[in-house]
Amino acid sequence: MIERQHTTERMSKIVIHNSTIYLCGQVGAGDTVTEQTKDCLSRIDALLAEAGSDRGHILQAIIWLSDMRNFAEMNAVWDGWVPEGHAPARACGEAKLARDVLKVEIIITAALKPAE
């Protein structure tokens, strides 16, 4: 079974299949890479919680930056957000994002938290 949440004609924000959660690309508000990254990660936290998971269960992250010169600034936020010992498989590259004001977009795949 495939479960889709927050679905429009274009995409779903959350898709769950076989205990794996797929989030659509998340962007954040703000003028700086730091602000956008913090907001983006906050949105990811909220979607993961809604789907039944958390940042400790992230399997993979794909990060797009509008400019690789912002790599260290984004990593400063990312490194403080990922729980110690739970770093996911990750890729980061440069891409032209959907709007010129966007500096970072993050795509997450995570596992559902086991039932307690």
C-alpha positions as CSV (number, residue, x, y, z in Angstrom):
1,M,0.0,0.0,0.0
2,I,1.1,3.5,-0.8
3,E,-0.1,6.4,1.5
4,R,0.1,9.9,0.1
5,Q,-0.4,13.0,2.3
6,H,-0.9,16.7,1.3
7,T,-1.4,15.7,-2.3
8,T,-2.1,18.1,-5.1
9,E,-2.3,17.4,-8.8
10,R,1.4,18.0,-9.0
11,M,2.9,16.2,-5.9
12,S,2.5,14.9,-2.4
13,K,4.5,16.4,0.5
14,I,4.7,12.9,2.1
15,V,4.6,9.4,0.6
16,I,4.9,6.3,2.8
17,H,5.5,2.9,1.3
18,N,6.8,-0.3,3.1
19,S,7.8,1.7,6.2
20,T,9.8,4.2,4.2
21,I,8.9,7.9,4.2
22,Y,9.7,10.1,1.2
23,L,9.4,13.8,1.6
24,C,9.1,16.3,-1.3
25,G,11.9,18.8,-1.6
26,Q,11.8,21.4,1.3
27,V,12.9,25.0,1.1
28,G,12.9,27.6,3.8
29,A,12.2,31.3,4.2
30,G,14.8,33.9,5.0
31,D,17.4,36.0,3.3
32,T,20.5,34.0,4.2
33,V,21.6,30.4,3.7
34,T,21.6,30.0,7.5
35,E,18.0,31.3,7.9
36,Q,16.7,29.2,4.9
37,T,18.5,26.0,6.1
38,K,17.1,26.4,9.7
39,D,13.5,27.0,8.4
40,C,13.9,24.1,5.9
41,L,15.0,21.7,8.6
42,S,12.1,22.9,10.9
43,R,9.7,22.0,8.1
44,I,11.4,18.6,7.7
45,D,11.0,18.0,11.4
46,A,7.3,18.8,11.2
47,L,6.7,16.5,8.2
48,L,8.6,13.6,9.7
49,A,6.7,13.9,13.0
50,E,3.4,13.9,11.0
51,A,4.5,10.8,9.1
52,G,5.6,9.0,12.2
53,S,9.3,9.5,12.3
54,D,12.1,11.9,13.3
55,R,15.5,13.1,12.3
56,G,17.1,10.1,14.0
57,H,15.5,7.8,11.4
58,I,16.6,9.7,8.2
59,L,18.1,7.3,5.7
60,Q,19.2,9.7,3.0
61,A,19.4,13.4,2.3
62,I,19.9,15.1,-1.0
63,I,20.8,18.8,-0.7
64,W,20.7,21.3,-3.5
65,L,22.5,24.6,-3.1
66,S,22.1,27.5,-5.5
67,D,25.8,28.2,-5.0
68,M,28.4,25.7,-3.7
69,R,30.2,28.7,-2.0
70,N,27.4,28.3,0.6
71,F,28.4,24.8,1.5
72,A,30.1,25.6,4.8
73,E,27.3,27.9,5.9
74,M,24.7,25.3,5.2
75,N,26.8,22.6,6.9
76,A,27.1,24.7,10.1
77,V,23.3,24.4,10.5
78,W,23.0,20.8,9.3
79,D,25.8,19.5,11.6
80,G,24.0,20.9,14.6
81,W,20.7,19.5,13.5
82,V,21.6,15.8,12.8
83,P,21.7,13.7,16.0
84,E,25.1,12.4,16.8
85,G,25.5,8.9,15.5
86,H,22.6,9.2,13.1
87,A,24.1,10.9,10.0
88,P,22.2,9.7,6.9
89,A,23.7,8.9,3.5
90,R,23.9,12.3,1.9
91,A,24.7,14.1,-1.4
92,C,25.0,17.8,-1.9
93,G,25.3,19.6,-5.2
94,E,24.7,22.9,-7.0
95,A,21.5,23.5,-8.9
96,K,19.3,26.3,-10.2
97,L,16.4,26.2,-7.8
98,A,12.7,27.0,-8.6
99,R,12.9,30.6,-7.5
100,D,15.9,33.0,-7.6
101,V,15.5,33.8,-3.9
102,L,16.0,30.2,-2.9
103,K,19.4,29.1,-1.7
104,V,18.9,25.6,-0.4
105,E,16.5,22.7,-1.0
106,I,16.6,19.4,0.9
107,I,15.0,16.1,0.0
108,I,14.6,13.4,2.7
109,T,14.0,9.7,2.8
110,A,13.4,8.2,6.2
111,A,12.3,5.1,8.0
112,L,9.1,5.0,10.1
113,K,9.8,4.8,13.8
114,P,9.2,1.4,15.2
115,A,6.0,1.0,17.2
116,E,6.7,1.3,20.9
